[in-house]
Amino acid sequence: MTPSATRPARIRKAVFPVAGLGTRFLPATKTVPKEMLPVIDRPLIQYAVDEAIEAGCDTLVFVTNRYKHAVADYFDKAYELEQKLERSGKTEQLELVRSVLPEGVRAVFVTQAEALGLGHAVLCAKPVIGDEPFAVVLPDDLIWNRGPGALKQMADLAEQTGASVLATQNVAPEKTASYGIVATEDFAGRQGRITAIVEKPKPDVAPSTLAVVGRYVLSPRIFDLLETTTPGAGGEIQLTDAISALLAEEPVLAYRFQGTRFDCGSHIGLVEATIRYALDHETLSDAAREVMQKALSELGVIELT
């Protein structure tokens, strides 16, 4: 890889595609967006936002639909609630409410008029992103790590190399048809250059078992490629197709991040995430372990050790 003549830019902006209807979680998502489903005491979108801020982002672009207002309401200032907490002397709760969006970080909301795929959702953010590298974060994919968040790891790598970076993890061969799968060369440590990317290949034709999951650091060139990407089934514009075109022009790295990913777009993934975060919680961990041991004992299952 040829090093850039100038220092690569650090990402400052992150895109959150949150226009989906969350049908897997009906009837709960009839009124509550899936991004607002809680893990312990915070919604999924808050974990995603915190990860982006940790990575250095100060402009957060939420691509939503015209029916979903809960995410915007969540990040808006709650004057009445803050005044009530302040009058009651509940300073800890007041700080929690005020820190949802830290000072110096702005939220921008862009409407995706039609659900035309992830690529189209990313393209909707172009007027805000402009001509600079940026992140895409899918809140459904919650990544737990005691050290630096997955996006910070990726942003550091992108800044060092000047390349686009995709978060990847190995999946079981029978699950390749649920992911974008990449082929790589010169894979060393946690990274390798992507040579091909295939959307949801069957196991017998998948180029590997290395799957792309919900974190991307992308060159602004992706917008031009998205604008010329031919829509597929249902008129959707696939981000994978534009990344495939990007591979011919610029380096794109697969990065095997440090951390555990929970697919919170599924019921069991949300349950797994809740259990892990409860067991890692500074005040809830002992009680959570006790509750789980009691439940497993009542079911005749061996106790946790």
Legacy VTK file of the C-alpha trace (Angstrom):
# vtk DataFile Version 3.0
C-alpha trace
ASCII
DATASET POLYDATA
POINTS 305 float
0.000 0.000 0.000
1.466 3.352 -0.970
1.448 5.781 1.947
-0.398 9.035 1.468
1.709 12.123 0.837
-0.223 13.942 3.539
-1.526 12.655 6.814
-4.908 10.950 6.281
-7.880 12.781 7.749
-9.443 11.639 11.011
-13.144 10.859 10.786
-15.365 13.487 12.398
-18.779 12.419 11.145
-20.806 9.256 11.604
-23.956 8.088 9.828
-26.598 6.075 11.654
-29.183 4.443 9.330
-32.262 4.243 11.572
-35.135 4.296 9.067
-35.991 0.595 9.358
-39.328 -0.534 10.765
-37.978 -3.214 13.104
-40.636 -5.754 12.177
-38.847 -8.596 13.987
-39.721 -6.941 17.289
-43.403 -6.285 16.679
-45.604 -5.419 18.474
-43.038 -3.545 20.634
-41.713 -1.623 17.625
-45.171 -0.478 16.583
-44.505 2.649 18.656
-40.900 2.230 19.854
-38.149 2.190 17.192
-35.852 -0.817 17.500
-32.933 1.571 18.038
-34.664 2.696 21.227
-34.957 -0.800 22.693
-32.986 -0.800 25.952
-30.013 -2.818 27.079
-30.065 -2.300 30.855
-30.697 1.462 31.174
-29.708 2.829 27.770
-31.203 2.369 24.308
-29.209 0.728 21.543
-28.742 4.050 19.771
-26.973 5.512 22.809
-24.339 2.769 22.782
-23.752 3.417 19.072
-23.493 7.177 19.595
-21.090 6.789 22.515
-18.883 4.553 20.369
-18.810 7.147 17.579
-17.983 9.979 19.976
-15.168 7.918 21.508
-13.793 7.465 17.972
-13.619 11.246 17.531
-16.913 12.048 15.795
-18.609 15.338 16.625
-21.293 15.324 13.898
-23.851 12.530 14.081
-26.118 12.057 11.061
-29.290 10.078 11.676
-30.992 8.848 8.518
-34.575 8.235 9.531
-38.062 8.091 8.035
-40.839 10.595 8.384
-42.753 8.483 10.918
-40.025 7.941 13.495
-39.662 10.797 15.959
-38.483 8.962 19.074
-34.780 9.055 18.170
-34.892 12.821 17.525
-36.877 13.353 20.733
-34.334 11.322 22.677
-31.431 13.526 21.601
-33.381 16.765 21.941
-33.159 18.855 25.093
-35.853 17.904 27.641
-36.418 21.251 29.345
-39.324 20.239 31.584
-37.639 17.036 32.745
-34.337 18.793 33.437
-36.046 21.545 35.413
-37.949 18.990 37.490
-34.807 16.998 38.260
-32.918 20.182 39.117
-35.646 21.385 41.482
-35.720 17.968 43.139
-31.975 17.973 43.676
-31.541 14.810 41.587
-28.170 15.849 40.229
-27.042 12.368 39.204
-30.130 11.761 37.077
-29.891 15.302 35.681
-26.324 14.653 34.523
-27.419 11.398 32.870
-30.080 13.231 30.888
-27.750 16.055 29.882
-24.919 13.716 28.838
-27.037 11.884 26.241
-25.433 14.213 23.702
-22.259 15.862 25.078
-21.480 19.524 24.546
-19.736 20.101 21.240
-21.467 17.190 19.516
-24.295 17.936 17.102
-27.065 15.704 15.808
-28.351 16.128 12.246
-31.498 14.357 11.049
-31.972 13.440 7.397
-35.142 11.855 6.032
-34.997 8.803 3.787
-38.255 9.176 1.874
-38.304 5.544 0.729
-36.694 2.422 2.158
-34.338 1.787 -0.762
-31.547 -0.078 0.999
-28.506 0.639 3.147
-26.606 2.173 0.242
-29.416 4.641 -0.378
-29.567 5.511 3.335
-25.844 6.303 3.333
-26.232 8.356 0.153
-28.915 10.454 1.865
-26.209 11.696 4.248
-23.961 13.055 1.474
-24.969 16.744 1.859
-23.901 16.644 5.511
-20.768 14.528 5.120
-19.263 16.379 2.172
-15.825 15.407 0.861
-14.274 13.705 3.888
-13.977 10.175 5.276
-16.778 9.143 7.597
-18.180 6.270 9.619
-21.343 4.243 9.213
-22.648 2.633 12.386
-25.524 0.143 12.479
-27.016 0.330 15.996
-28.388 -3.236 15.690
-24.814 -4.463 16.026
-23.831 -3.789 19.615
-20.120 -4.419 20.196
-18.951 -4.923 23.771
-15.328 -4.383 24.723
-13.607 -3.354 27.937
-10.939 -1.518 25.929
-11.323 0.926 23.030
-14.564 0.589 21.074
-14.601 -1.112 17.700
-15.074 2.144 15.789
-12.137 3.822 17.536
-9.967 0.840 16.631
-11.074 1.211 13.006
-10.692 5.007 12.953
-7.139 4.683 14.253
-6.325 2.189 11.493
-7.943 4.352 8.807
-5.978 7.382 9.988
-2.727 5.395 9.931
-3.246 3.906 6.468
-5.535 6.282 4.581
-7.707 3.277 3.664
-11.388 2.551 4.118
-11.947 -0.037 6.863
-14.755 -2.578 7.310
-15.421 -4.370 10.587
-15.339 -8.135 10.094
-15.674 -11.339 12.057
-15.596 -14.998 11.184
-18.992 -16.699 11.014
-20.029 -20.321 10.720
-19.976 -21.491 7.064
-23.725 -22.109 7.088
-24.327 -18.424 7.981
-22.518 -16.800 5.055
-25.842 -16.265 3.250
-26.784 -13.730 5.932
-23.783 -11.424 5.457
-21.530 -9.631 3.042
-18.477 -11.888 2.802
-14.984 -10.715 1.850
-11.906 -12.251 0.278
-8.601 -10.797 1.470
-4.888 -10.874 0.753
-1.891 -10.340 3.016
-3.998 -10.772 6.132
-1.733 -10.195 9.133
-2.738 -9.763 12.744
-6.176 -8.202 12.637
-6.208 -6.722 9.136
-5.933 -7.559 5.466
-6.658 -5.857 2.163
-10.020 -6.811 0.667
-9.885 -8.136 -2.882
-13.570 -8.993 -3.294
-16.863 -8.634 -1.447
-19.974 -10.712 -2.137
-23.422 -10.026 -0.723
-24.998 -13.018 1.069
-23.297 -15.869 -0.817
-24.335 -19.465 -0.241
-21.712 -21.476 1.666
-20.544 -23.398 -1.399
-19.607 -20.211 -3.282
-18.593 -17.916 -0.402
-15.011 -16.621 -0.838
-14.362 -17.045 2.912
-16.186 -17.015 6.238
-15.062 -13.459 7.020
-18.260 -11.438 7.331
-18.777 -7.676 7.317
-20.694 -6.445 10.362
-22.161 -3.078 11.279
-19.185 -0.718 11.327
-17.597 1.022 8.313
-15.052 3.788 7.844
-15.443 4.934 4.261
-13.803 7.228 1.743
-16.090 9.995 0.398
-15.564 8.425 -3.031
-18.262 5.942 -1.971
-20.931 8.606 -2.625
-20.063 8.899 -6.323
-20.126 5.137 -6.625
-23.472 4.877 -4.833
-24.956 7.396 -7.256
-24.030 5.132 -10.170
-24.868 1.812 -8.500
-27.611 -0.103 -10.282
-30.513 -0.834 -7.917
-31.127 -4.504 -7.229
-34.200 -6.413 -6.068
-36.942 -4.134 -4.770
-35.135 -1.107 -6.191
-32.648 -1.160 -3.319
-29.157 0.300 -3.625
-26.689 -1.984 -1.878
-23.716 -0.524 -0.033
-21.867 -3.772 -0.789
-22.071 -3.092 -4.547
-20.524 0.365 -4.144
-17.775 -1.014 -1.891
-17.062 -3.647 -4.534
-16.510 -0.832 -7.049
-14.388 1.088 -4.542
-11.994 -1.873 -4.273
-10.822 -1.237 -7.850
-9.832 2.346 -7.021
-8.718 2.541 -3.409
-7.485 0.244 -0.630
-10.215 -1.172 1.605
-9.179 -3.142 4.676
-10.980 -5.907 6.530
-10.461 -5.458 10.261
-11.102 -8.176 12.816
-12.008 -5.964 15.766
-11.395 -6.614 19.444
-14.706 -7.129 21.201
-17.861 -9.217 21.180
-20.652 -8.422 18.742
-24.283 -8.937 19.627
-26.835 -9.017 16.817
-29.529 -6.989 18.539
-31.652 -7.152 15.418
-32.605 -10.609 16.691
-34.376 -11.570 19.898
-31.610 -13.823 21.190
-28.951 -11.242 20.361
-30.736 -8.616 22.453
-31.056 -11.131 25.303
-27.340 -12.026 25.057
-26.346 -8.356 25.095
-28.516 -7.646 28.131
-26.976 -10.562 30.023
-23.403 -9.550 29.166
-23.920 -5.902 30.055
-25.675 -6.863 33.286
-22.812 -9.157 34.315
-20.315 -6.383 33.524
-22.300 -3.607 35.240
-20.512 -2.035 38.182
-23.555 -2.086 40.471
-25.759 -4.800 38.955
-23.262 -7.600 38.303
-23.578 -9.457 41.611
-27.372 -9.210 41.663
-27.594 -10.223 37.999
-25.452 -13.313 38.590
-27.580 -14.258 41.607
-30.821 -13.871 39.632
-29.461 -15.950 36.745
-28.180 -18.672 39.053
-31.584 -18.850 40.747
-33.415 -19.055 37.404
-31.082 -21.765 36.089
-31.387 -23.709 39.322
-35.175 -23.613 39.163
-34.976 -24.930 35.616
-32.695 -27.765 36.688
-29.688 -26.323 34.864
-26.207 -26.351 36.371
-25.300 -23.158 38.240
-22.962 -20.511 36.894
-19.385 -20.786 38.124
LINES 1 306
305 0 1 2 3 4 5 6 7 8 9 10 11 12 13 14 15 16 17 18 19 20 21 22 23 24 25 26 27 28 29 30 31 32 33 34 35 36 37 38 39 40 41 42 43 44 45 46 47 48 49 50 51 52 53 54 55 56 57 58 59 60 61 62 63 64 65 66 67 68 69 70 71 72 73 74 75 76 77 78 79 80 81 82 83 84 85 86 87 88 89 90 91 92 93 94 95 96 97 98 99 100 101 102 103 104 105 106 107 108 109 110 111 112 113 114 115 116 117 118 119 120 121 122 123 124 125 126 127 128 129 130 131 132 133 134 135 136 137 138 139 140 141 142 143 144 145 146 147 148 149 150 151 152 153 154 155 156 157 158 159 160 161 162 163 164 165 166 167 168 169 170 171 172 173 174 175 176 177 178 179 180 181 182 183 184 185 186 187 188 189 190 191 192 193 194 195 196 197 198 199 200 201 202 203 204 205 206 207 208 209 210 211 212 213 214 215 216 217 218 219 220 221 222 223 224 225 226 227 228 229 230 231 232 233 234 235 236 237 238 239 240 241 242 243 244 245 246 247 248 249 250 251 252 253 254 255 256 257 258 259 260 261 262 263 264 265 266 267 268 269 270 271 272 273 274 275 276 277 278 279 280 281 282 283 284 285 286 287 288 289 290 291 292 293 294 295 296 297 298 299 300 301 302 303 304
